[in-house]
Amino acid sequence: MSSIAPVKPAMLVEAPVKVSLSPQDWQQMRSGEVLIQTAPHSNRGGKVTARICIPRSVRQVWSQVSDYPRWVEFFPDITRSEVRSSSPLLKRVYQVACKSFLFLSARVEILLQVQEVPAQRIHFTLERGDFSDFAAELTLAEHEAGTLLSYTVAATPAIPVPALLIQQGMTLELPTNLRTMRQVICRTC
């Protein structure tokens, strides 16, 4: 089994997350819409940030999103999600996903190092798995309508796929996943 890399305290920023969005963006999110931003990431990867407003308190949302075995309910492609080890500063989460894209079907396994700032953010870093690189960050911020959840994913697959296809796939999937997450959290809180 591989060793866990030491945690660098500077990586854990404990200042509350502040988000600057237009009144129109806030209105769309209050009605359940997902806002998407894309950015370049490597020559074969993609980076996407998706934001949604969940009409629950940050505390309620945190209790759901930090329960990693429940991620199979939030993300339909994830078939397995389990905490392999846990310490006060770092968790290791193993996930398996099955993905079909066009005529291809793939099973992906990843072991993630997970750092949490309670009720504020979760940072995921690839320890090993079926990606050249993978990192994600989920942040929570209080808002008058509940909680603003932002989820950023940057990934490069190990197999050669054009970056545009990766980014398009993420842009199509993340809104559906976040809407599902919102429904599950609202139903259980």
CYANA upper distance limits for C-alpha pairs under 8 A (distance plus 0.5 A):
  7 VAL  CA     11 MET  CA      8.28
  7 VAL  CA     89 LEU  CA      7.76
  7 VAL  CA     90 LEU  CA      7.98
  8 LYS  CA     12 LEU  CA      8.25
 12 LEU  CA    115 GLN  CA      8.11
 12 LEU  CA    116 GLU  CA      8.19
 12 LEU  CA    117 VAL  CA      7.20
 13 VAL  CA    117 VAL  CA      8.02
 14 GLU  CA    117 VAL  CA      6.91
 14 GLU  CA    120 GLN  CA      8.16
 16 PRO  CA    120 GLN  CA      7.11
 16 PRO  CA    141 ALA  CA      7.65
 17 VAL  CA    120 GLN  CA      7.42
 17 VAL  CA    139 THR  CA      7.66
 17 VAL  CA    140 LEU  CA      7.46
 17 VAL  CA    141 ALA  CA      6.13
 18 LYS  CA    141 ALA  CA      7.35
 19 VAL  CA    141 ALA  CA      8.24
 21 LEU  CA     25 ASP  CA      6.55
 21 LEU  CA     26 TRP  CA      7.15
 22 SER  CA     26 TRP  CA      6.92
 23 PRO  CA     27 GLN  CA      6.67
 24 GLN  CA     28 GLN  CA      6.79
 25 ASP  CA     29 MET  CA      6.77
 25 ASP  CA     35 LEU  CA      7.99
 26 TRP  CA     30 ARG  CA      6.60
 27 GLN  CA     31 SER  CA      7.01
 28 GLN  CA     32 GLY  CA      7.22
 28 GLN  CA     33 GLU  CA      5.85
 28 GLN  CA     34 VAL  CA      8.21
 29 MET  CA     33 GLU  CA      5.14
 29 MET  CA     34 VAL  CA      6.55
 29 MET  CA     35 LEU  CA      7.71
 29 MET  CA     51 ARG  CA      8.25
 29 MET  CA     52 ILE  CA      6.00
 29 MET  CA     53 CYS  CA      5.77
 30 ARG  CA     52 ILE  CA      8.39
 30 ARG  CA     53 CYS  CA      6.18
 30 ARG  CA     54 ILE  CA      8.22
 30 ARG  CA     55 PRO  CA      8.43
 30 ARG  CA    145 ALA  CA      7.15
 32 GLY  CA     52 ILE  CA      7.25
 32 GLY  CA     53 CYS  CA      7.15
 32 GLY  CA     54 ILE  CA      8.31
 32 GLY  CA    179 ARG  CA      7.82
 33 GLU  CA     52 ILE  CA      7.05
 34 VAL  CA     50 ALA  CA      6.85
 34 VAL  CA     51 ARG  CA      5.98
 34 VAL  CA     52 ILE  CA      5.45
 34 VAL  CA    175 PRO  CA      6.07
 34 VAL  CA    178 LEU  CA      7.98
 34 VAL  CA    179 ARG  CA      8.07
 35 LEU  CA     50 ALA  CA      6.04
 35 LEU  CA     51 ARG  CA      5.63
 35 LEU  CA     52 ILE  CA      7.20
 35 LEU  CA    175 PRO  CA      8.35
 36 ILE  CA     48 VAL  CA      7.43
 36 ILE  CA     49 THR  CA      6.20
 36 ILE  CA     50 ALA  CA      5.12
 36 ILE  CA     51 ARG  CA      7.16
 36 ILE  CA    171 THR  CA      7.49
 36 ILE  CA    175 PRO  CA      8.26
 37 GLN  CA     48 VAL  CA      6.21
 37 GLN  CA     49 THR  CA      5.65
 37 GLN  CA     50 ALA  CA      7.09
 38 THR  CA     46 GLY  CA      8.26
 38 THR  CA     47 LYS  CA      6.30
 38 THR  CA     48 VAL  CA      5.00
 38 THR  CA     49 THR  CA      6.89
 38 THR  CA    167 GLN  CA      7.92
 38 THR  CA    171 THR  CA      8.19
 39 ALA  CA     46 GLY  CA      7.56
 39 ALA  CA     47 LYS  CA      5.77
 39 ALA  CA     48 VAL  CA      6.85
 40 PRO  CA     45 GLY  CA      8.07
 40 PRO  CA     46 GLY  CA      6.54
 40 PRO  CA     47 LYS  CA      6.58
 41 HIS  CA     45 GLY  CA      5.75
 41 HIS  CA     46 GLY  CA      5.50
 41 HIS  CA     47 LYS  CA      6.06
 41 HIS  CA    154 ALA  CA      7.16
 41 HIS  CA    155 ALA  CA      7.94
 41 HIS  CA    156 THR  CA      8.29
 42 SER  CA     46 GLY  CA      7.76
 42 SER  CA    156 THR  CA      7.63
 42 SER  CA    163 ALA  CA      8.44
 43 ASN  CA    163 ALA  CA      6.79
 44 ARG  CA    156 THR  CA      6.40
 44 ARG  CA    157 PRO  CA      7.94
 44 ARG  CA    160 PRO  CA      7.62
 44 ARG  CA    161 VAL  CA      6.88
 44 ARG  CA    162 PRO  CA      5.94
 44 ARG  CA    163 ALA  CA      4.63
 44 ARG  CA    164 LEU  CA      8.41
 44 ARG  CA    166 ILE  CA      8.18
 45 GLY  CA    154 ALA  CA      7.74
 45 GLY  CA    155 ALA  CA      5.89
 45 GLY  CA    156 THR  CA      4.44
 45 GLY  CA    157 PRO  CA      7.22
 45 GLY  CA    162 PRO  CA      8.11
 45 GLY  CA    163 ALA  CA      5.27
 45 GLY  CA    164 LEU  CA      8.46
 45 GLY  CA    166 ILE  CA      6.66
 45 GLY  CA    167 GLN  CA      7.59
 46 GLY  CA    153 VAL  CA      8.44
 46 GLY  CA    154 ALA  CA      6.19
 46 GLY  CA    155 ALA  CA      6.16
 46 GLY  CA    156 THR  CA      7.06
 46 GLY  CA    163 ALA  CA      6.43
 46 GLY  CA    164 LEU  CA      7.95
 46 GLY  CA    166 ILE  CA      6.13
 46 GLY  CA    167 GLN  CA      5.05
 46 GLY  CA    170 MET  CA      8.10
 47 LYS  CA    152 THR  CA      7.64
 47 LYS  CA    153 VAL  CA      6.05
 47 LYS  CA    154 ALA  CA      4.64
 47 LYS  CA    155 ALA  CA      7.03
 47 LYS  CA    167 GLN  CA      7.08
 48 VAL  CA    152 THR  CA      6.10
 48 VAL  CA    153 VAL  CA      6.02
 48 VAL  CA    154 ALA  CA      7.10
 48 VAL  CA    167 GLN  CA      7.58
 48 VAL  CA    170 MET  CA      7.20
 48 VAL  CA    171 THR  CA      7.14
 49 THR  CA    150 SER  CA      7.29
 49 THR  CA    151 TYR  CA      6.04
 49 THR  CA    152 THR  CA      4.60
 49 THR  CA    153 VAL  CA      6.98
 50 ALA  CA    150 SER  CA      6.21
 50 ALA  CA    151 TYR  CA      5.82
 50 ALA  CA    152 THR  CA      6.88
 50 ALA  CA    174 LEU  CA      7.02
 50 ALA  CA    175 PRO  CA      7.24
 50 ALA  CA    178 LEU  CA      8.33
 51 ARG  CA    148 LEU  CA      7.40
 51 ARG  CA    149 LEU  CA      6.10
 51 ARG  CA    150 SER  CA      4.85
 51 ARG  CA    151 TYR  CA      6.90
 51 ARG  CA    178 LEU  CA      8.48
 52 ILE  CA    148 LEU  CA      6.36
 52 ILE  CA    149 LEU  CA      5.93
 52 ILE  CA    150 SER  CA      7.16
 52 ILE  CA    178 LEU  CA      7.45
 52 ILE  CA    179 ARG  CA      8.30
 53 CYS  CA    145 ALA  CA      7.76
 53 CYS  CA    146 GLY  CA      7.21
 53 CYS  CA    147 THR  CA      6.06
 53 CYS  CA    148 LEU  CA      4.99
 53 CYS  CA    149 LEU  CA      6.61
 54 ILE  CA     61 VAL  CA      8.37
 54 ILE  CA    145 ALA  CA      8.01
 54 ILE  CA    146 GLY  CA      6.17
 54 ILE  CA    147 THR  CA      5.65
 54 ILE  CA    148 LEU  CA      6.86
 54 ILE  CA    149 LEU  CA      7.65
 54 ILE  CA    182 ARG  CA      6.38
 54 ILE  CA    186 CYS  CA      8.12
 55 PRO  CA    145 ALA  CA      6.18
 55 PRO  CA    146 GLY  CA      4.81
 55 PRO  CA    147 THR  CA      6.85
 55 PRO  CA    186 CYS  CA      7.81
 56 ARG  CA     60 GLN  CA      6.73
 56 ARG  CA     61 VAL  CA      7.00
 56 ARG  CA    145 ALA  CA      8.36
 56 ARG  CA    146 GLY  CA      5.28
 56 ARG  CA    147 THR  CA      6.63
 56 ARG  CA    186 CYS  CA      7.58
 56 ARG  CA    189 CYS  CA      8.10
 57 SER  CA     61 VAL  CA      6.80
 57 SER  CA    142 GLU  CA      7.83
 57 SER  CA    146 GLY  CA      5.79
 57 SER  CA    147 THR  CA      6.39
 58 VAL  CA     62 TRP  CA      6.38
 58 VAL  CA    119 ALA  CA      6.80
 58 VAL  CA    140 LEU  CA      7.13
 58 VAL  CA    141 ALA  CA      7.45
 58 VAL  CA    142 GLU  CA      6.68
 58 VAL  CA    146 GLY  CA      7.62
 58 VAL  CA    147 THR  CA      5.96
 59 ARG  CA     63 SER  CA      6.79
 59 ARG  CA    119 ALA  CA      6.65
 60 GLN  CA     64 GLN  CA      7.24
 60 GLN  CA    189 CYS  CA      7.11
 61 VAL  CA     65 VAL  CA      6.75
 61 VAL  CA    147 THR  CA      7.97
 61 VAL  CA    185 ILE  CA      7.26
 62 TRP  CA     66 SER  CA      6.34
 62 TRP  CA    118 PRO  CA      8.04
 62 TRP  CA    119 ALA  CA      5.85
 62 TRP  CA    120 GLN  CA      8.40
 62 TRP  CA    140 LEU  CA      8.33
 63 SER  CA     67 ASP  CA      7.02
 64 GLN  CA     70 ARG  CA      7.94
 64 GLN  CA    185 ILE  CA      7.20
 65 VAL  CA     70 ARG  CA      8.15
 65 VAL  CA     71 TRP  CA      7.90
 66 SER  CA    122 ILE  CA      8.41
 67 ASP  CA     71 TRP  CA      7.94
 68 TYR  CA     81 SER  CA      6.66
 68 TYR  CA     82 GLU  CA      6.76
 68 TYR  CA     83 VAL  CA      7.28
 68 TYR  CA     93 VAL  CA      7.92
 69 PRO  CA     80 ARG  CA      7.84
 69 PRO  CA     81 SER  CA      5.25
 69 PRO  CA     82 GLU  CA      5.57
 69 PRO  CA     83 VAL  CA      7.77
 70 ARG  CA     74 PHE  CA      7.53
 70 ARG  CA     81 SER  CA      7.89
 71 TRP  CA     75 PHE  CA      6.54
 71 TRP  CA     78 ILE  CA      7.66
 71 TRP  CA     81 SER  CA      6.93
 72 VAL  CA     76 PRO  CA      6.76
 72 VAL  CA     77 ASP  CA      8.10
 72 VAL  CA     78 ILE  CA      5.60
 72 VAL  CA     79 THR  CA      6.23
 72 VAL  CA     80 ARG  CA      6.76
 72 VAL  CA     81 SER  CA      6.98
 73 GLU  CA    180 THR  CA      8.36
 73 GLU  CA    181 MET  CA      7.91
 73 GLU  CA    184 VAL  CA      7.81
 74 PHE  CA    177 ASN  CA      6.59
 74 PHE  CA    178 LEU  CA      7.74
 74 PHE  CA    180 THR  CA      6.08
 74 PHE  CA    181 MET  CA      4.97
 74 PHE  CA    184 VAL  CA      7.51
 75 PHE  CA    177 ASN  CA      5.73
 75 PHE  CA    180 THR  CA      7.82
 75 PHE  CA    181 MET  CA      7.91
 76 PRO  CA    177 ASN  CA      7.78
 77 ASP  CA     97 ALA  CA      5.65
 77 ASP  CA     98 CYS  CA      5.90
 77 ASP  CA     99 LYS  CA      6.55
 78 ILE  CA     95 GLN  CA      7.43
 78 ILE  CA     96 VAL  CA      6.26
 78 ILE  CA     97 ALA  CA      4.59
 78 ILE  CA     98 CYS  CA      7.07
 79 THR  CA     95 GLN  CA      8.11
 79 THR  CA     96 VAL  CA      6.18
 79 THR  CA     97 ALA  CA      5.87
 79 THR  CA     98 CYS  CA      7.43
 80 ARG  CA     94 TYR  CA      8.24
 80 ARG  CA     95 GLN  CA      5.84
 80 ARG  CA     96 VAL  CA      5.53
 80 ARG  CA     97 ALA  CA      7.50
 81 SER  CA     93 VAL  CA      7.39
 81 SER  CA     94 TYR  CA      6.21
 81 SER  CA     95 GLN  CA      4.91
 81 SER  CA     96 VAL  CA      7.15
 82 GLU  CA     93 VAL  CA      6.10
 82 GLU  CA     94 TYR  CA      5.90
 82 GLU  CA     95 GLN  CA      7.10
 83 VAL  CA     91 LYS  CA      7.46
 83 VAL  CA     92 ARG  CA      6.37
 83 VAL  CA     93 VAL  CA      4.95
 83 VAL  CA     94 TYR  CA      6.85
 84 ARG  CA     91 LYS  CA      7.99
 84 ARG  CA     92 ARG  CA      5.88
 84 ARG  CA     93 VAL  CA      6.09
 84 ARG  CA     94 TYR  CA      6.98
 85 SER  CA     91 LYS  CA      6.07
 85 SER  CA     92 ARG  CA      5.71
 85 SER  CA     93 VAL  CA      7.89
 86 SER  CA     90 LEU  CA      6.55
 86 SER  CA     91 LYS  CA      4.75
 86 SER  CA     92 ARG  CA      6.93
 87 SER  CA     91 LYS  CA      6.55
 89 LEU  CA    115 GLN  CA      6.83
 89 LEU  CA    116 GLU  CA      7.86
 90 LEU  CA    113 GLN  CA      7.15
 90 LEU  CA    114 VAL  CA      6.16
 90 LEU  CA    115 GLN  CA      5.64
 90 LEU  CA    116 GLU  CA      8.00
 91 LYS  CA    113 GLN  CA      6.37
 91 LYS  CA    114 VAL  CA      5.47
 91 LYS  CA    115 GLN  CA      7.11
 92 ARG  CA    111 LEU  CA      7.19
 92 ARG  CA    112 LEU  CA      6.02
 92 ARG  CA    113 GLN  CA      5.24
 92 ARG  CA    114 VAL  CA      6.42
 93 VAL  CA    111 LEU  CA      6.19
 93 VAL  CA    112 LEU  CA      5.64
 93 VAL  CA    113 GLN  CA      7.06
 93 VAL  CA    114 VAL  CA      7.47
 94 TYR  CA    109 GLU  CA      7.94
 94 TYR  CA    110 ILE  CA      6.32
 94 TYR  CA    111 LEU  CA      4.95
 94 TYR  CA    112 LEU  CA      6.80
 95 GLN  CA    109 GLU  CA      6.31
 95 GLN  CA    110 ILE  CA      5.96
 95 GLN  CA    111 LEU  CA      6.99
 96 VAL  CA    107 ARG  CA      7.59
 96 VAL  CA    108 VAL  CA      6.12
 96 VAL  CA    109 GLU  CA      5.03
 96 VAL  CA    110 ILE  CA      7.10
 97 ALA  CA    107 ARG  CA      6.27
 97 ALA  CA    108 VAL  CA      5.68
 97 ALA  CA    109 GLU  CA      7.08
 98 CYS  CA    105 SER  CA      7.84
 98 CYS  CA    106 ALA  CA      6.26
 98 CYS  CA    107 ARG  CA      4.96
 98 CYS  CA    108 VAL  CA      6.76
 99 LYS  CA    105 SER  CA      6.19
 99 LYS  CA    106 ALA  CA      5.74
 99 LYS  CA    107 ARG  CA      6.82
 99 LYS  CA    108 VAL  CA      8.23
100 SER  CA    104 LEU  CA      6.16
100 SER  CA    105 SER  CA      4.73
100 SER  CA    106 ALA  CA      6.80
101 PHE  CA    105 SER  CA      6.77
108 VAL  CA    129 GLY  CA      8.05
108 VAL  CA    130 ASP  CA      6.27
109 GLU  CA    129 GLY  CA      5.99
109 GLU  CA    130 ASP  CA      6.38
110 ILE  CA    126 LEU  CA      7.52
110 ILE  CA    127 GLU  CA      8.10
110 ILE  CA    128 ARG  CA      6.41
110 ILE  CA    129 GLY  CA      4.59
110 ILE  CA    130 ASP  CA      6.76
110 ILE  CA    131 PHE  CA      8.39
111 LEU  CA    126 LEU  CA      6.76
111 LEU  CA    127 GLU  CA      6.01
111 LEU  CA    128 ARG  CA      5.89
111 LEU  CA    129 GLY  CA      6.57
112 LEU  CA    124 PHE  CA      6.48
112 LEU  CA    125 THR  CA      5.91
112 LEU  CA    126 LEU  CA      5.19
112 LEU  CA    127 GLU  CA      5.76
112 LEU  CA    128 ARG  CA      7.67
113 GLN  CA    124 PHE  CA      6.21
113 GLN  CA    125 THR  CA      5.62
113 GLN  CA    126 LEU  CA      6.79
113 GLN  CA    127 GLU  CA      6.56
114 VAL  CA    122 ILE  CA      7.24
114 VAL  CA    123 HIS  CA      6.14
114 VAL  CA    124 PHE  CA      5.23
114 VAL  CA    125 THR  CA      7.05
115 GLN  CA    122 ILE  CA      6.24
115 GLN  CA    123 HIS  CA      5.67
115 GLN  CA    124 PHE  CA      7.19
116 GLU  CA    120 GLN  CA      8.36
116 GLU  CA    121 ARG  CA      6.37
116 GLU  CA    122 ILE  CA      5.05
116 GLU  CA    123 HIS  CA      6.92
117 VAL  CA    121 ARG  CA      5.72
117 VAL  CA    122 ILE  CA      6.94
119 ALA  CA    140 LEU  CA      7.27
120 GLN  CA    139 THR  CA      6.11
120 GLN  CA    140 LEU  CA      5.51
120 GLN  CA    141 ALA  CA      7.29
121 ARG  CA    137 GLU  CA      7.47
121 ARG  CA    138 LEU  CA      5.98
121 ARG  CA    139 THR  CA      4.71
121 ARG  CA    140 LEU  CA      6.62
122 ILE  CA    137 GLU  CA      6.11
122 ILE  CA    138 LEU  CA      5.63
122 ILE  CA    139 THR  CA      6.98
123 HIS  CA    135 ALA  CA      8.11
123 HIS  CA    136 ALA  CA      6.48
123 HIS  CA    137 GLU  CA      4.98
123 HIS  CA    138 LEU  CA      7.06
124 PHE  CA    135 ALA  CA      5.96
124 PHE  CA    136 ALA  CA      5.48
124 PHE  CA    137 GLU  CA      6.53
125 THR  CA    134 PHE  CA      6.91
125 THR  CA    135 ALA  CA      5.23
125 THR  CA    136 ALA  CA      7.27
126 LEU  CA    133 ASP  CA      7.16
126 LEU  CA    134 PHE  CA      5.87
126 LEU  CA    135 ALA  CA      6.68
130 ASP  CA    157 PRO  CA      7.49
130 ASP  CA    158 ALA  CA      6.51
131 PHE  CA    155 ALA  CA      7.63
131 PHE  CA    156 THR  CA      6.40
131 PHE  CA    157 PRO  CA      4.96
131 PHE  CA    158 ALA  CA      5.11
132 SER  CA    155 ALA  CA      8.13
132 SER  CA    156 THR  CA      5.91
132 SER  CA    157 PRO  CA      6.04
132 SER  CA    158 ALA  CA      5.28
133 ASP  CA    154 ALA  CA      8.38
133 ASP  CA    155 ALA  CA      6.00
133 ASP  CA    156 THR  CA      5.78
133 ASP  CA    157 PRO  CA      7.64
134 PHE  CA    153 VAL  CA      7.97
134 PHE  CA    154 ALA  CA      6.26
134 PHE  CA    155 ALA  CA      4.80
134 PHE  CA    156 THR  CA      6.99
135 ALA  CA    153 VAL  CA      6.49
135 ALA  CA    154 ALA  CA      5.88
135 ALA  CA    155 ALA  CA      6.96
136 ALA  CA    151 TYR  CA      7.63
136 ALA  CA    152 THR  CA      5.86
136 ALA  CA    153 VAL  CA      4.83
136 ALA  CA    154 ALA  CA      6.69
137 GLU  CA    150 SER  CA      8.42
137 GLU  CA    151 TYR  CA      6.22
137 GLU  CA    152 THR  CA      5.75
137 GLU  CA    153 VAL  CA      7.22
138 LEU  CA    149 LEU  CA      7.51
138 LEU  CA    150 SER  CA      6.10
138 LEU  CA    151 TYR  CA      4.90
138 LEU  CA    152 THR  CA      6.97
139 THR  CA    149 LEU  CA      6.26
139 THR  CA    150 SER  CA      5.68
139 THR  CA    151 TYR  CA      7.02
140 LEU  CA    147 THR  CA      6.87
140 LEU  CA    148 LEU  CA      6.16
140 LEU  CA    149 LEU  CA      5.28
140 LEU  CA    150 SER  CA      7.05
141 ALA  CA    147 THR  CA      6.12
141 ALA  CA    148 LEU  CA      5.60
141 ALA  CA    149 LEU  CA      7.21
142 GLU  CA    146 GLY  CA      6.66
142 GLU  CA    147 THR  CA      5.29
142 GLU  CA    148 LEU  CA      6.75
143 HIS  CA    147 THR  CA      5.86
143 HIS  CA    148 LEU  CA      6.76
157 PRO  CA    161 VAL  CA      7.79
161 VAL  CA    165 LEU  CA      7.49
161 VAL  CA    166 ILE  CA      7.60
162 PRO  CA    166 ILE  CA      7.15
163 ALA  CA    167 GLN  CA      6.64
164 LEU  CA    168 GLN  CA      6.54
165 LEU  CA    169 GLY  CA      6.53
166 ILE  CA    170 MET  CA      6.75
167 GLN  CA    171 THR  CA      6.53
168 GLN  CA    172 LEU  CA      6.69
169 GLY  CA    173 GLU  CA      6.60
170 MET  CA    174 LEU  CA      6.28
171 THR  CA    175 PRO  CA      7.67
172 LEU  CA    176 THR  CA      7.76
173 GLU  CA    177 ASN  CA      6.66
174 LEU  CA    178 LEU  CA      6.52
175 PRO  CA    179 ARG  CA      6.58
176 THR  CA    180 THR  CA      6.69
177 ASN  CA    181 MET  CA      6.63
178 LEU  CA    182 ARG  CA      6.56
179 ARG  CA    183 GLN  CA      6.73
180 THR  CA    184 VAL  CA      6.67
181 MET  CA    185 ILE  CA      6.59
182 ARG  CA    186 CYS  CA      6.52
183 GLN  CA    187 ARG  CA      6.51
184 VAL  CA    188 THR  CA      6.69
185 ILE  CA    189 CYS  CA      6.39
